[in-house]
């Protein structure tokens, strides 16, 4: 058990915890939440014994093995898979001990004991376990043997995460583990953590991830640690109830205080009532001032209504999207794109890591020229583009006001200040250089610059990477009310569900419609991984005989095609089932209505209202049923075409 008792801690002059108490049971999966700067990472540092409380105690079994994600990754020449295995510190120590005595005069018994300990530590399976972790986190088989130094910062953080996961641990501390992951890797990590047997404490701003992984929430609020049972959604419900109750109690107390004060003001000068007035003065002074539970300072914004929008906004005609090397060589990522965006569409873009989602967004935004084909933009199209590297495009020595002034040089400074104030840049904050700003503050500024331009098309590529829960919720609400067109890439499932009305998928170098929801997409990913594993199993056992290789390669390709078709079939079949579930009761109800209407008694004068209601319901049922049947026929036609391609 982890127990904090009367724990207090100051960082500099700022108190983070004051007489905080908390108890966590072994095996629990805890989501740690709180506003930026509230002390979440500080609590992790105390659990790692890197900081110590000023007062009180923090206790847990000292025999516990603790795993956490390192924040720095040296540029090593070590292969990625070996670097991941380095996370199992005990196994590496045993290997070093064995290597130190190999070839020496050590007795055979000691060597045998080391071999036995290595076997117990999983030496014979550690590489396959490391490869499974790296595959789940998005690495290809070829990348696993590349040196750590060849990877970018985000991919190195994935390697650090792999180190933490491979380490046998009793307590796993994860600080924003989804920040550098795409949706595919997040879904894999979520499943992995569900199976983790130790105690997990995770800091995350991804509400769906917290919902999927945690069974308790610890909220840092007013320098206290408040525990809530259930996942993040359960916390929100309990928190809302607390706020409502606290508000009611505060109102009740204020009414009572006002009543006492009124009596005192009226009678304190009257001798006959002086004693009663004095007793009420004492009661008033003794009354505890109820502080209402304070919700985090709410932040909200809205996108300005676009002036107008062309229709269609843009058309991609047989476009190949990709990159040109300095020598002019073409590297096509997504080919044969036939795509148009009409006003008001809200599309979520899905696809595995590296499939080409960002490449497509950059091509639409104009950052990349098409390698082939034509991109036609509608007259009057105004694009608001939030790129993955959007924060790097800000100038660190400039203030928020200077950034906005460049977009609006003729607008009065006070108007610009008011606008930036609505994005939580108050007072003189608007004139301070942004270099020391947090990632969340810079992301808010980037959003403010996009909102100012009044776009009619939003291209958003992972816009939540640096946003806390509060700002993510504000972005979600703003996008839900945005009257323009949205094309969104995000690993935040809550944002995708609330924003996108339809999905498209980038897969196998193609852009295709995706019929289904995010649950269907998760199933599709499972099918793709299964197909990849079958492919790996097939290629591992190939014969050197060329004829046999050709036959097996043909079977492998056929199996891969079946898996691909199966993955595409799943969401269509799921939609057909849903349509059938909706049509069945409607058909039964319509039959009942028609039977009732066939009875002459319903046409009697006194049943005029009943007849009218039945006829209206009959028309409604028929209309709804016709719509469902039309969609069912369309989905069935698509399914039959897929089956014909198998």
N, C-alpha and C positions, 0 to 999 in steps of 0.2 A: 504493500500500500504506500502511496505517496501522500504525505500529510504536511500541510503548512499550518502553523499555529502562531497567531499574533505577529505575523511577519511584516516588517517595515523595511523600506529601502529608499534611499535618496540617490539620485544621479546628479551630481553637481548640486545645484540649489533646488532642483525639481523633485518633489516627493512622488514616487511611482506607486508605492504600496504603503498602506497605513493599517496596521493591525489586521492583516488579511488572513483569513482561514480557508482551508480547502482540504478535501479528502478525495483521493482517486483510488479506485480498486484495481487490482491486477487484472489484466486482460481487457480493460475498458478502452474504447476508442473515443478520444476526446477532441473536440474542435475548440481551439483557443481563439477567441475573437475580441475585438476592442478597437477603438480608434487608433489612428497612426500616432505613435509616441506614447501609447498608454502603458507599455511595458511588456509586450508579448515576447519579443526577442530577449529582453532582460531576464524574464522568467526561465527561458531556455538556457541562458548562460548560467543561471544559478543551479539548474538541474545538472548541467555539465561540470559543476564545481569550478567555474571560471569566475563567478561572483559570489559574494556571501552577504546575507542580509545584515542590516544594521541592528535589527532587533528581531526577536522571535526565532523560529526554527523551521527548517525544511528537511524532512526525513523521508528516506526510502531505503530499502535493503541495499547495503553497500556491495553485495555480491552481484547485483544486477549489472548486466552488460548493456551499455548505452550506445546506440547508433544515431548519427546525425549526418546531415549533408554539409560537407566542407564548402566554404564560400569562395575559396581560391583554388585554382587548378594550375599548377606549374606547366610550362611548355616542355613536356618531356618527349623523348624519342621512344618511350615505352609504348608497345602496342595497346590499343584501347581495351582489348579483352583482358590483358594482363593487369592493366591499371584497375579495371573493375574488380578483378580477383584480389587485388591489394587491399580491398575493403575488409576482407576476412583476416584481421590482424593476427589472430591466434594461429591460423593455418600457416601464414607466412612466417611467423616466429618458429614454428616447428620445422618448416622447410629450411630455415637458416641454421637451426641447431643441427639438423641432419647433415647439411652441407659442410658445416664447420668441422664435424668429426669424421666425414667420409675420407677414407684413405689413410686415416690416422691409426692410433693404437687403441681406439675405444673398444670396449668389450662388446661382443655380439649381443649380449642381453640388452644393453642400453640402446643399441641400434634397433633391435627388435621392438623395444618399447616405443621408440619414436615412430617407427612404421605403423604400429598399432594405433598410436594417438592420431597420426595423420589419416589413417583409414576412418577412425571415429569422427574426425573433423570433416570428412567428405572429400578427401583429396582426389578420389577417382571420379567424382561427379562434378567437381567444382567448375571445370571449363564449360561443360554443357549447361550448368546452371547460369553461369555468367553470360553465355551466348543467348539463353532464353530471356534473361533480363534485358540485354542490349537489344534483342529483336523487339521485345515489347515496347521499348523506349524509342524505337524507330530506326535503329542502326541496321544496315544491310550486312550480309556476311562478309563482303569485301571491306567494308569500313572497319570491321572489328580488328583487323590486322594493321590498320593505319596507325601512325604515331599520334599520341595525344596532341602534340603541337600542331597537327594539321587541321584540327577542328576549331570552329569559331567558339566564342564565349558561351552562347546558348547550348551548343552541343557538349561543351566541356562540363556544363552544369548537369547535363543528363548523365555524363560519366560519373560525376560525384554522387548523383542520386543512385546509380547502379551500385556504387561502393557501399552506400548506406543500406541498401536492400539486401545485398549478398552477405552482409555481416550478421552472424547469429546474435540476436539481441533480445533482451527482456523489455527494454524501453526504446522506442523509436521516436525521434523528434524530427518532424518535417516542417520547415519554415517556407511557406509558399512553394510547395513542390510542383504546382501546375504552371508556374510562371513561364517556364521555357519549354512547355510541352504543347503539342497540338491535340486536337480532340481525340484522335486515335490513341495516342499514348496515354491521355488522361483516362479514357475508358479502360485501357489495360491496367493502369496503375490502381484504379478504383477496385477492380476485381482482385488484384494482388493483395491490396491492403485488407480487403474483406476476409482473406484467408490468413492474414498475419495473426499469430497466436499470442504475441506479447502485448504490452501496453503501448498504445499509440497516442501521441499528442501532436496535432497538426494545426498549423496556422495557415489559413486560406481565406481568400476573398471570393472563392467560387462556391456559390450556395448549393448548386447541384452536386458538386463534389462532396461538400460537407454532408449533404443529405444522404448521399450514397454510402459514405464511409463511417460516420460517427454515430455513437449511441448516447452521447452526452455533450453538452456545450458548457464551456467555462467563459464567462463574459467579464472582462476587466472593465469596471465602471466605478468612477468616483474612488479610485485607488483601492477598491475591494475586488475580491474574486467571488463571483456569484455563479453557482452551478445550476444547470437546468437539465432535466432528463430529456432524452430524445435527441433527434437530429436538429438541423438548423431551422427547418420549418416549424418544428415543435417549439423551439426557443422563441421564434417570432410570435407565435400564438400566446405563449406564456408571458412574454415581455409586454405584449399589447394589453393583456388582462391586468398585469401589474400596474401599468401606466394608468389604465382606466380606474382601477381601484384607488391608486394613490391620488389621482385627481379628485375623485369623489370624497376621499378622506380629507383632502386639503380644503375643498369647498365647505365640508361640514364643519371643520375647525374654524375656518374664517367666519362662517355664520355665527358660531358660538362666541368667538372673540368679539365680533361686532355687537352681539347681544349684551355681553358683559360690559363692553366699553360704553354702550348706550346707557346702561343702568348707572354706571359710575358717573358719566357726564351729567346725568339728570339729577342724581340724588346726593352727590358727594358734599354739596354745600348745605344740605338739610340735616339739622341735628338729629331729627327723628330717624333718619335713614343712614346716618354716618357709619354705624357699625356694619350694616349690610354692605354698604359701598366699599368699606375697607376689606371685607372678606372677599369681595369680588376682585378688588385690585390684586390681592394675594393670589387668587385663583388664576387670574390673567397672567401674572408673572411666572406662576408655576407651569402653565400650559406649555408643553413642548411644541416648538415650532416644527411642524411637519414639512420636510423638504420633499417636494414631489419627485418621484423617480424621473430623472432627466434623460430623455432620449438623446442620442447623438444629434448635434446640430444638423438639421436637415438641409441638404443641398439639392437644388433642383434647377433645371434650365429647360428651355424649349428652343427648337429650331424655328427660325423665322419662316413665315409662309413664302414659298417661292413666288416670284413675280409672275412667271408663266413657264411653260415647259413644252418643247416640241413633242410631237408624237408621230413616229417613234423617236425616242431619244437618241438611239444609235443602232446601227446595223453592222454586224461583222459577217462578211460574205467570203466563205471559203478561206478563212484566215488561219495561217500557221503562226503560233505564238512561241517565242523563244528568244535566244540571245545570239548576237554576232560577236565573234572573237575579234581581237585587234587586227588579225590578218584577214578578216572578212568572212571567215568560215561560219556557217549557220549551224546552230544547235537548237533543233525544234523540240519543244516540250509538249505542246498541245497542238494537234493538227486538225485541219478541216473544220474549223469552228463555223457553224451556222447559227447565229445568235442575234436576237434583237431584244431591245428593252423598250417596253411601252410605259407610258406615264402611269404611276401608281403601283407598279410591280414591286414586290418585296421578296427578294430571293436570298436564301441561305446557300452558300457554296460549300459543298462537302468534298471530301477526298482525302486519301492517305497523304502522309507527310512526303513532300517532294513530288507530288503528282502534277503540280503546276498551277495551283490555285492563285498564288501570288503573282505568277507570271501572267496569268489571264487578267488579273486586276490591273497590273502595271500596263498591259497592252491597251486595255479600255481607257485607263487614265491618260495614256499618251506618253508614259515614261519609256515604253518600249515600242518601236515601230514594228508592224507586222512583217514577218519574214516572207509571207506570201499572202495574197488576197487583199481585200479592201475593207477598211474600217470607215464607215460613213457616220459622221456625227450630225445630229439635228441642229438646225439654226436656233440659237438661244440656249443651248445646253450649257449649264454651269455645274461643274463637278466639284464636290467636296470630297477630297481624298485623304483618308487617314491611313498611312502606310505603317508597316511593322517598325520601320526605323524612323517614324515621324519625329520622335523626340530628338534624334540626332540632327534633324534639320533646323532646330531652333538655335539661335545664337546665344551662347552662354553668357556673354558679357552685356547683352541687351536686356532691358526690362520688359515686362508684359506690355507696358504702354508703348514702348518703342516698336515692339513687334506689330501691334495693332495699328500704330500710326503709319507704318509703311503700307498697310492695306487701305487706309483711309486718311490720306494726307490732308484732305480739306475739311475733315470733321472736327468740330470743337473738342478740346481736350476733356472738358467736363462730361461730354456725352460718351467719350471713350472710357473715361473713368467709371461712369455709371454702369456701362456694359461689362467691364472687367469686374466690377464689384459684384455683379450677379453671378460670377463664376468664382466667388470667394477670394478675390484679390482686393481687399479693402485698403483704404487710406494710402499711406506711403508705400505699401507693399507693391503697388503698381509701378513704382519707379526703381525698385531694387533689381539688380542683375539676377538672372534666373539660375546662374551656375550652382548656387547652394540649394536650390529648390529640390524637393523630393521628386521622385518619378511620378507620383500621383499629381503633384502640383503642375509639373510640366505637361502631363497628359491633359489636364484641365485647360491649360493655356492653348494647347494644340486644338482641342475641341472648340474653344472660344473663337479661335481664328477661322475655323471652318464655318461655324454658325454665323459669324459676321458676314460672310460672303453670300449668304442666302442661296445655297445650292438647290438645284432641282433634282440632282442625282448624287447620292452618297455612296462612295466606294470605301468600305471599312474593312481593313485587313488587320485582324486581331487588335481591336481598339481598347480592349480591357486589360492589356498586359500589365499596366502599372496602376490600375485603379483599385481603390478599396471598395468594400461592399456598398457603402453609401453612394459613392460616385457611380458605381456600376448600375445601381438601382435608378439613379437619376438619368443615366444614359438610356437605360431600358425604357423608362417612361417617356423620355423625349422622343425616342425613335418610334414608339408606339403611336405618338400623336403627330409625327412628321407627315406632311401631306405630299411629299415628293416620292421619289423612287429610291430603293435601297438595294444594294448588292453587298452582302456581308459574309466575311470569313471570320469565324470566331470559335474558340474552344469552350466558350461559356454557353452551356446548353440552355440556361435560363434566358439569356439574351436572344439566342436563336429561336427558341419557342415563342417568345413574346414579340419578336420582330418579323420573322419570315413567314410568309403565307405559302411559299412553295420552295422546293429545294432542287438544286442541280448538283451533279457530281462530276468531278474531274477524275477519270480513271483510264488507265491504259492509253494515255495520250489523247483522249477524246473528252469532249464536254457533252454530257447527256442529261436529260431530265431524270430526276429521282422521285419515283412515286412512293410515298411513305413518309413516316415521321422519324424522329431521332432514334426511337427504339428499333425501327426497321433498319436504320443505318448501322446500329450496333450489331444486329444480326448479320447484315451484309459484310461487315468487317470480320466477323467470326468466320464466315464462309471463305473470305479471301485469305485469312491466315491458314485455314485448313488446307486450302488449295496450295499455298506456298509450302506448307509442311509436306504435303504429298509430293510436290515437285522436288523438294530437297531429298526426300526419301528415295525417289526414283533415280535422281542423278547420282546419288551416292553408290548405287548398286549397278551402274552401267558396265556392260562388258566392253572389252577392248575390240571385240569383233564389230566391224563397221556395219554389217547387215543388222546385227542385233541392236546396235546403237540406234540405227535408223528406225527400226520397229518400235523400240522402247520410247524413242523421242516422239514418234507419231502418237503412241498411246498416251504419253504424258501430255502432249498438246491437246489430245481429245479430252482427257480428264480435266485439264485446265479449262477448256472451253465449257465442259459440263458444269464445272464449279462456278465459272463466271456467269453462265446462264442461270444456274441455281441461285446465285446471289442476287441477280436482277429479278428473278421470279418471286422471291420471298415477299418483297413489299407489295407486288401486284396481287399475289395470292392473299396477303393479309387484308388488302383493301377490298378484294372481292368478298372475303368472309364478312367484313364489316358491313358492306353494302347488303349482303344477304340477310344479315342479322337485323338490319333496318327495314328491309322489304317485307320480311315474313310477318311481323305484327301488323304492318300497314295493309298488306294483302288481306289478312284475316279481318281487320277492322272494316275494310272496304266491302268485303263479302257480307259482313253483318249489317252494314248500312244499307246495302242494296236489298237484302232480305227484308229489312224493316220497311224500306220504301216500297217494296212490292205489296205490302199489306194495305188494303184499302182503308183500314181504320185510321191510318195516319193522316188521311186527307180530309178528315172531318173538320168542321169549322172551328170547334173548340181546341183543336190541336195545331192551329195555324203556326204558333211560335215554335212548337217542336219540329214541325215540318221544315220551317225555315232553317233552324239550326242543323238539322240532319242534312239538308241539301248543301249548306255551306261547308259542313265537315266533309261531305262526299267530294265536293270540288277540290278542297284542300288536299285530301288524301290522294285523289287521282293525280293532281299536279305534282305532289312530292314523289309519288310512286313512279311517275313518268320520268322525272329527273334522275331518280336513283337507277331506274332500269336503263336509261340512256348511258349513264356513267358505267354501269355494270357491263353493257355491251362493248363500250369502248375499252375497258380494262380487259375483258375477255379476248377481244381482238388482238390487243398487245401481247397477251399471254400466248395466244396461238402462234403469233409470229415468232416469239422467242422459242417456243417448242419446235417450230419448224427449222430453226437455225441450229438446233442441237446436233 
